């Protein structure tokens, strides 16, 4: 055998040596996955990992092979029983969707197909653009607008804020940098705005102080008069007002800013109008509640999250920009190794021209498959269902003297706490935190906590297509029971 033949014979691959064995294992994994979802209600929402499970994650780097079946056994024993819990019907912490089985199959098929969504002439690229077009249609954006699928809401917001900076800077920021901007830019948002916007200001080189937090009204929506006064004050001080951020669903309480009023202010003041719709933009498809986000279609850019109310498996965010040329001009770079060709693989659109990633996963397939299976109208009804469930929980709280509503319920987020007669705010915080932790540790429900107008409270965010009203009845009963126990032990 000559040297070339010897080299060829020694070539290795990651493909399995026995496709029949891997096929049998794959069927077992799918069967286990179906049971995992089918029986999710029967398991704890969350549970602490035992010490021996934690130690499993300290194992050293594997240097020699192991059978795929053994690898799967490790996952089945040490990973699957200890999830974050957000697919469970009583997971209401923070704000997350609850995934769906068809979307999970889409993620699997996307990984099998293996396409890189940086662009090019192939089916995955066309599907990516199609899903972006569907997102535009859902929120009322024109077909001429552009968009890009990203990791989630934080990145989607940063995309919109970056385009706003470049459009409003008055100089070529890409070439000359933010130091060349003649007047420092100012962005405006309510004091309830998500923390990712601070990160955006820092990443964009504008600094946290460039984001003015405007006071909110009794409903925790941005105060329009205070916004107008801040804009006038900044102009007088030599700053350049550049962008107003409307929030379609705040994290703390679900408050929705008056997007129509903000659109008018933005037009009058020549500001970019960005909407952080990562919580509530998709209310636009909900037949009973879509009026809550009226005006979102007037935005210059929108951030939304298919992995929330479209229940796509993580990750799936989307940034939309009304002016496609401004969007592309903010990010497009054409190196010699990514030049377009008149035909062939490089003749398709370069999707990386609309964001920061050159390499991108095939996020679109899991969204596309679930939308095709269920239709957008069902997702709209599920949004209405979650909002109705939040109002149902609100009525339960208002009817129970031991519980206290802490903010108006606008959409699907309920902020409340357990009362404790004569207790200070500090003790109330410790008391409610204890109830929250016991709910988690007992596997009953997962809530989060926050601070609203200086007062600590618990928070239920219902973005879960598996939640039923009897889950909310159970929550109230268990809160009252744990409240009695915590009060007794703390005396």
N, C-alpha and C positions, 0 to 999 in steps of 0.2 A: 504493500500500500504506500503510495507516495505521500508527501507532506500535505498536499492540498486535500487528498481524500481523508487523511487522518484528522485534519482540522474540521472537515465537514462532519465526520462521524462523531466528533466530540461536542458538537453544538448542543446547547441546552435550551429548554423552553419552560415557561410556567404553566403550559397546558397540562392537564392531568394525564398520567400514564394509562389510566383506565377510565374511559368516558362512561361506561356502564355503571361503575361504582359511584362516580360523581353525580350521575343522573339519579340514582337511588337516594343518595344523600340530599340532593336538591329537592326531590319530592318530599322527603321527610321534613326538611326545613320549611317548605311551604305549608305542609299540613300542621306543623307546630305553630306557624305564624297565624294561620286561620284560627286555631284554638286559642291562641294568645289574645287575639282581638275579640273573638266570640265570648270569651269568659272574663273579659276585663273587669266587668262590674263585680265579679266575685272575689277579686283580689284587693288588697289594701291599695289606697291611692299612692302611698309612699311608705317606705320602711327603711330603717337604719340598717346599714350593712354590718354583719358580724365581723369580728376582728379577722377571722380566717379568710373572709372574702376580701377585705381590704388588703391583706397581705399578698393576695394573688396578684395585685396590680404593682407589686414591688419586684416581681420576678425579673431576672436579668434578660438581656437581649438574646433571643434564640439564635443559635448558630448552626444547628442541624435541623433537618426536616422532621415533621410530625405528620401523621395521617390526618387528612382533612376531617374525618369523622371525629377524631380526638380534639381537633381545634374547635369544631362546632360544639362539642360537649362542654368545653371551657366557657364558651359564650353562653350556652344555655344555662349553665350552673351559676355563673358569676356576673353576667351582664343583664340578661333578660329579666330576672326576678327583681332587679333593683333599679327601675326607671325613675326619671324625674317625675313621671306620673301624668303628663299633660294629655295623654289619650284617655284617661279615666274620666267617667262622667261627673265625678265630684272634685275634679281639679279646677280650681278657680283662682290660683295664684297668678299674679302678674297678668299678662295678656298674651295668650297663645292659642293657636288653633289646635285641633285634636286629631289631625291627620286623617287619612282614609286609605282603605286597602288597595283600591285601584291606583291611587297615587303612588303607593309603595311599589306596586308592580311597575309603574311607569319609571320610578327611580331605578329599579333593577334593570329594566330594558334599556334605559339610557346608559347605564354603566356597561351593559353588554355591548351595545352598539359602539360606545366609546368615543363619540364625536367630540371634538373641541369646538366650542361655540364662539371662538374668536372671529369666525366668519368663514366665507367660502361658499362654493356652489354645491350644496348637499342638502338632503331632506331636513336634517336637524336645524340648519340655519333658517330654512323657510318656515318651519314650525315655530321657532323662536319668535320670528317676526309676526307670525299669525297670532300667537298668544298675546304679544304686545298690542296688536291691533284690537284684539278682543278686550283687553284692559282699557284701552282708549274708549271703546264703545260703551263699556260699562259705566264709565264716569262722565260720559258726554263730551269727550274731547273730539276734535275734528280728525278726519282720516289723514290729513296732512301733517299732524303732529308726529313726534318721534318718541321713542322710549327704549328702555333697556331693562332686561331682567338682571337683578343683582342679588346679593346674599340676603338682604332684609331691609327693614325700614331705615336703620341708621345710614346705610350706604345709599339708599334711595334718596334720603333727605340731603345727604352731602352732594349727590349729583345735582339736584335742583339748586342748592345754594351756590355751588360752583359756577353753574351757568349764569345765575343772577349776578355774581361778582364780576364775571368777565364782561357781561353785557353792560353793566352799570359803571364800570370802573373809569371809562373815558380814556383809557390807554390800553395798549396791547399788553395785558398782564402776563400772557404766556411768554412773551419775549422779554419783557422788561421787569416783571415781578411786581409785587404789591407796593414796594417802596416807591414806584413811579406814579402811584395814584396821587393826584394833586390834593384832593380833600379826603380825609379818612371816611370810609364807608360806614354806614349804620344800618343794621337790620333790627326789626322790631317783632316781638312776639309777646304773648301773654306770660304772666309770671307762673303759669302752669305748664309751660312748654317742656317737651321732653329733653333730657340731658344730652341727647345726641347732637342737638343744635349747638351746644357749647363746644363739643368736640369738633363740630364742623367749622365753627369760627376759628378755633385754634389751628386746625389743619390747613385752613385757607390762608393763614398768616394774618388774619384780621384781629385776632385776639378776643378773649371773652368779653371785654368791655364794649366791643363793637355790637354786641347783641343786647339791646335794651329790653328789659322785661317790663311790660306794661301792666299796671294793676288790673284786677278783674272785678266784675260786678258780683251781685249776690248769687248769680248762677254760675260763678267761676268762669265766665267768658270774658274775653278781652274787652276792656272799656274803650269804646270808640273815641269818645271825647278826649280821654287821657292819651290815646295814641296820637290823635291830631296835634295835641299840645306838645307832645314829645318831638314830633317831626318838626314843628315850627321852632322849637327851642334848639334842636340840633342844627338846623339851617342857620339860625342866628349865630350859633357858636362856631360856624365854619366847617361843620361836618356835611357829608353828602348822604342824605337818606337814600337807601338803595333798594331795600326789600322788606316787605311785611310778610310774616309767616302766620297763616291762619291754621288753627288746630281743629281738625274734624275728629273730636274725641280725645280729651286729655287722659293721660294715664291715671291720674289720681281719682277722677270722678266721672270721666266720660263726657265732660262738658264740650259742647260744640260751639265754636265761635260763630258769630254772624258773618258767614262767608260772603253774602251779598253786600253787606255794608263794607267789609274789607276790600272787596273788589272795587267798590266805588272810591274808597279812599286811595287805593293804589292807582287808579286811573287819574284821579284829580292831582295826586302828588307825584306822578311819574315814577312809581315804584314797581319793582318786580313783585308779583303776587304768587307766593309759594304756599301750597297747602300740605301740611303734614297730615295725611289721611291714613296713616298706618293702622290706626284703630278703626276709624269710621268711614273712610272713603267709599267702601263697598256697600254702605247703607244706600248708596245711589241705586242699587239693584233690588232693594227691599220694598215691595209694593206698599206696605203700610207706613213706612217710616222714611221714605226717600226725601221727603220735604225737609227733614232735619239737616241735610247737607246741600240744600239748594244754594247755588252760587259756586259750587266746586268746579263746575264746567267753565267758569270764567278765569280760572287760575292760569298763570304762565307755566307753572310746573306743579306736579303732584307726586307725592310719595305714597305708595300703598303696599300692602303685604298679602300676597296670595297664600302665605302660610298661616294667616290668621283666619279670616272668614271665608276663604275658599278651601281651607283645611288641607292645603298641600303639605306633604311632608317637608320638614326643614331641609334646605333653606330655599326661600323663594320670595324675593322682594321685587318691586317694579318702580322705576322712575319714569315719569312721563313729562315731556316738554312740548309746549305748544308750538314754538318756533324751531323746526327741525334743523335749520341751518345754524342757529345759535348753539343748539345742542352739539352738533357735530363739530363746529368750529372750536368748541371748548376743549375737546378731547382728541380730535383726529391727529394722528401722526402716521406718515407713510414712509417707513424705512425701505431700503432697496430690496430687502428679503420678503416684503409683504406687498409688493406691487400687484395691481390687478392685471388680469390677462383678458383678451377678447373672448376666450372660451376656455373650457376646462375647469378644474377645481378652483382656481383663483379668479374666476369670472363672477362669483357671487359677491354679495355685500359684505364688507368688513364690519362686523358687529362691534368689534372692539373700539371702533371710532366713536362710540357713544358712552364710553365709561372708562374706568381705570384699569380693568383687567384685560390682558391680551389673551390669556387662557381662561376659558369659562366652561363650566359644566353645562350639561344638557338639562337645564332646569325646566324647560318648557313642557317636556313630555308628560310629567306627572300632573301638571295643571291641565293640559290639553285633554288627557284621558279622562280625568274626573269630570271636566265640563262636558265632554261628549257623552259620558255615561248618564249624568244626572240632569244636565241642562242648567242654564244660568238661573232660570226661574225657581228651581228648587233651592239653590243656594240663597236666593233672595228671601224665600220663605223661612229658611233656617235662621237667617239674620233676624227677621221679624220675631221668630220663635224665641231666640235668645233675649231680645229686648223685652218681650212679654214676660219671660221668666224673671228678668231683673225687676220688673215692676211688681210681679207676684211676690218676690222676696221682700221688696220694699213694704208691701202691705202687711206681710207677716211681721216684719220688724215694728212697723207703726202700731200694730195691734198688741204687741207684747211689751208691757211696762218695763221689763228688765233690759230691753234693748233700746238703742238710741240711733236714729238716722243722723249722719253727720254732714251730708251734702245732698242736694237734689239728685234724683236718679233721672238722667236724661236718656241714656241708651242702655247699655248692658253692664254697667259697673255700679255696684252698690257699696257705699262707704258708710260704715256703722260701727258701733261698739257696744259692749255689755256695760251697763251701768254698775256702779258700786257706791252706795249711799255714803256721802260724807268724805269720799276719797279725793285726794289731790290729783292733779293731772299726772304727776309722776307715778303715783300708785295706780291710777287707772291704766296707764301705759303698761306697767308691769303685769297687771291683772289680765288685761286683754292679750298681751303677748303670751302669757302662760296658757290661756285658752287656745290660742292659735297653735302653739307648739304641741299641746296635747292632742288637738285634732289631727295634726300631721303624724305624730308619733303613734297614735292609735290606728292610723290608716283610714280614718273616717272621711276626711276632706282636707284639701290643701287650699288655705287662704294665704294672702299676703297682708302686710300692714303698711301704712303710710302716715303722712301728716298732712292734714287739710286745715288751712288757716290757723296754723300753730297748735292744732289739737291732734293727738294720736288717734288712729282708728284702724279697724280692720277693713279689708277690701275684698269683695267678691267680683271677679271679672268673668262673666259667663260667655265664653266664646267656644262652646262645646256642643257639637251636634248630638252627643250622647246624653246630655243632661236632661232629666225629667223633673217635673214639679215635685214629685215625692222625694227627690234628692234634696231639694230645698227645704221641704218639711223636716227631713231628717237633720239637716244642718241646724235649724233653729232648735229642735229638741235637744240635740247633743250640745249645742252651745249653752243652753240653759242648765243642763245637767253638769257640764264641766264648770260652768260659772258657780254653781252651788258648791261643788267640790273645792274649787280654788278659793272661794270666799271662806269656807270652813277651815281650810288648812293655813290660811294667811292670818287668821285671827289669833 
